[in-house]
Amino acid sequence: MPGEHAASAVRALLISVDGAPGVVGLAGGGGIRFMRSLRALIGAECVERFRVTNRWEFWLDEDGRAAGKAVNEAATRVARDFGVRFDFCGSVVVTGADDAVAGWVPLSPGQVDAILQRIAEVS
């Protein structure tokens, strides 16, 4: 059912600094498995989320700048389209957001397409 955290994979989008963005599956069900899969994709011990819109959240290395990670130009430019005024460093994972479920939700195919289109426009 939409908005529920299922144990199956959660559709997300990985925007790496130096590669093409791609759809990834995060461990569903929330908790430790979900965070472990995020940390592995981002390459970070500690991740934080930042709500870019009321429908998308960007997950990133909370120590990315201090660790000397490169600015993620694609993720930063997409976020700037929505008024964000700082740079995202390192790889970014995008999930859906839904206040009704107090956290993340899978991206819909339409959301993935919209984000990829924005990335293509700024590349």
MITORTOR-514186 format. One record per residue (C-alpha): z, x, y; residue number from 0. Coordinates in steps of 0.2 Angstrom, whole numbers. Layout:
MITORTOR-514186
<node Z="Z" X="X" Y="Y" resi="NUM"/>
...
//
This chain:
MITORTOR-514186
<node Z="0" X="0" Y="0" resi="0"/>
<node Z="-4" X="7" Y="17" resi="1"/>
<node Z="11" X="15" Y="26" resi="2"/>
<node Z="20" X="19" Y="10" resi="3"/>
<node Z="24" X="36" Y="4" resi="4"/>
<node Z="17" X="37" Y="-14" resi="5"/>
<node Z="20" X="51" Y="-26" resi="6"/>
<node Z="1" X="55" Y="-26" resi="7"/>
<node Z="-8" X="67" Y="-15" resi="8"/>
<node Z="-8" X="64" Y="4" resi="9"/>
<node Z="-24" X="66" Y="12" resi="10"/>
<node Z="-23" X="78" Y="27" resi="11"/>
<node Z="-34" X="90" Y="36" resi="12"/>
<node Z="-32" X="109" Y="37" resi="13"/>
<node Z="-38" X="117" Y="53" resi="14"/>
<node Z="-37" X="136" Y="50" resi="15"/>
<node Z="-39" X="149" Y="63" resi="16"/>
<node Z="-54" X="157" Y="56" resi="17"/>
<node Z="-62" X="145" Y="44" resi="18"/>
<node Z="-70" X="128" Y="43" resi="19"/>
<node Z="-58" X="113" Y="43" resi="20"/>
<node Z="-56" X="104" Y="27" resi="21"/>
<node Z="-48" X="89" Y="18" resi="22"/>
<node Z="-33" X="94" Y="8" resi="23"/>
<node Z="-20" X="85" Y="-3" resi="24"/>
<node Z="-2" X="87" Y="1" resi="25"/>
<node Z="11" X="83" Y="-12" resi="26"/>
<node Z="16" X="65" Y="-9" resi="27"/>
<node Z="33" X="57" Y="-10" resi="28"/>
<node Z="40" X="66" Y="5" resi="29"/>
<node Z="55" X="79" Y="4" resi="30"/>
<node Z="54" X="96" Y="-4" resi="31"/>
<node Z="38" X="95" Y="-12" resi="32"/>
<node Z="29" X="89" Y="3" resi="33"/>
<node Z="37" X="102" Y="14" resi="34"/>
<node Z="33" X="116" Y="1" resi="35"/>
<node Z="14" X="111" Y="1" resi="36"/>
<node Z="14" X="111" Y="20" resi="37"/>
<node Z="22" X="128" Y="21" resi="38"/>
<node Z="10" X="135" Y="8" resi="39"/>
<node Z="-5" X="129" Y="18" resi="40"/>
<node Z="1" X="134" Y="35" resi="41"/>
<node Z="8" X="151" Y="28" resi="42"/>
<node Z="25" X="148" Y="36" resi="43"/>
<node Z="43" X="148" Y="31" resi="44"/>
<node Z="47" X="134" Y="44" resi="45"/>
<node Z="35" X="121" Y="50" resi="46"/>
<node Z="37" X="109" Y="64" resi="47"/>
<node Z="27" X="93" Y="68" resi="48"/>
<node Z="20" X="88" Y="85" resi="49"/>
<node Z="13" X="71" Y="88" resi="50"/>
<node Z="-3" X="73" Y="97" resi="51"/>
<node Z="-8" X="54" Y="97" resi="52"/>
<node Z="1" X="39" Y="91" resi="53"/>
<node Z="-10" X="41" Y="75" resi="54"/>
<node Z="-10" X="60" Y="72" resi="55"/>
<node Z="3" X="73" Y="69" resi="56"/>
<node Z="0" X="92" Y="69" resi="57"/>
<node Z="10" X="102" Y="58" resi="58"/>
<node Z="12" X="121" Y="62" resi="59"/>
<node Z="22" X="137" Y="60" resi="60"/>
<node Z="36" X="135" Y="72" resi="61"/>
<node Z="37" X="154" Y="74" resi="62"/>
<node Z="18" X="156" Y="75" resi="63"/>
<node Z="17" X="163" Y="92" resi="64"/>
<node Z="32" X="175" Y="89" resi="65"/>
<node Z="24" X="180" Y="73" resi="66"/>
<node Z="9" X="185" Y="82" resi="67"/>
<node Z="-3" X="172" Y="75" resi="68"/>
<node Z="-19" X="169" Y="83" resi="69"/>
<node Z="-22" X="154" Y="94" resi="70"/>
<node Z="-31" X="140" Y="84" resi="71"/>
<node Z="-45" X="136" Y="96" resi="72"/>
<node Z="-51" X="121" Y="87" resi="73"/>
<node Z="-34" X="112" Y="85" resi="74"/>
<node Z="-29" X="117" Y="103" resi="75"/>
<node Z="-45" X="110" Y="110" resi="76"/>
<node Z="-43" X="93" Y="100" resi="77"/>
<node Z="-25" X="92" Y="106" resi="78"/>
<node Z="-30" X="95" Y="124" resi="79"/>
<node Z="-42" X="80" Y="123" resi="80"/>
<node Z="-25" X="70" Y="122" resi="81"/>
<node Z="-16" X="79" Y="136" resi="82"/>
<node Z="-7" X="93" Y="126" resi="83"/>
<node Z="-6" X="108" Y="138" resi="84"/>
<node Z="-1" X="122" Y="126" resi="85"/>
<node Z="-9" X="132" Y="112" resi="86"/>
<node Z="-7" X="130" Y="94" resi="87"/>
<node Z="-5" X="146" Y="84" resi="88"/>
<node Z="-10" X="149" Y="66" resi="89"/>
<node Z="-16" X="136" Y="54" resi="90"/>
<node Z="-13" X="117" Y="58" resi="91"/>
<node Z="-12" X="103" Y="46" resi="92"/>
<node Z="-15" X="86" Y="53" resi="93"/>
<node Z="-8" X="70" Y="45" resi="94"/>
<node Z="-7" X="52" Y="50" resi="95"/>
<node Z="8" X="45" Y="60" resi="96"/>
<node Z="15" X="28" Y="59" resi="97"/>
<node Z="31" X="23" Y="68" resi="98"/>
<node Z="34" X="9" Y="55" resi="99"/>
<node Z="37" X="22" Y="41" resi="100"/>
<node Z="47" X="35" Y="52" resi="101"/>
<node Z="35" X="49" Y="48" resi="102"/>
<node Z="19" X="54" Y="41" resi="103"/>
<node Z="6" X="45" Y="32" resi="104"/>
<node Z="-11" X="50" Y="24" resi="105"/>
<node Z="-26" X="51" Y="36" resi="106"/>
<node Z="-39" X="38" Y="33" resi="107"/>
<node Z="-57" X="43" Y="30" resi="108"/>
<node Z="-61" X="37" Y="48" resi="109"/>
<node Z="-47" X="47" Y="55" resi="110"/>
<node Z="-54" X="63" Y="46" resi="111"/>
<node Z="-71" X="59" Y="52" resi="112"/>
<node Z="-65" X="57" Y="70" resi="113"/>
<node Z="-55" X="74" Y="70" resi="114"/>
<node Z="-70" X="83" Y="62" resi="115"/>
<node Z="-82" X="76" Y="75" resi="116"/>
<node Z="-70" X="82" Y="89" resi="117"/>
<node Z="-69" X="99" Y="82" resi="118"/>
<node Z="-88" X="100" Y="80" resi="119"/>
<node Z="-89" X="95" Y="99" resi="120"/>
<node Z="-78" X="109" Y="105" resi="121"/>
<node Z="-85" X="122" Y="93" resi="122"/>
//
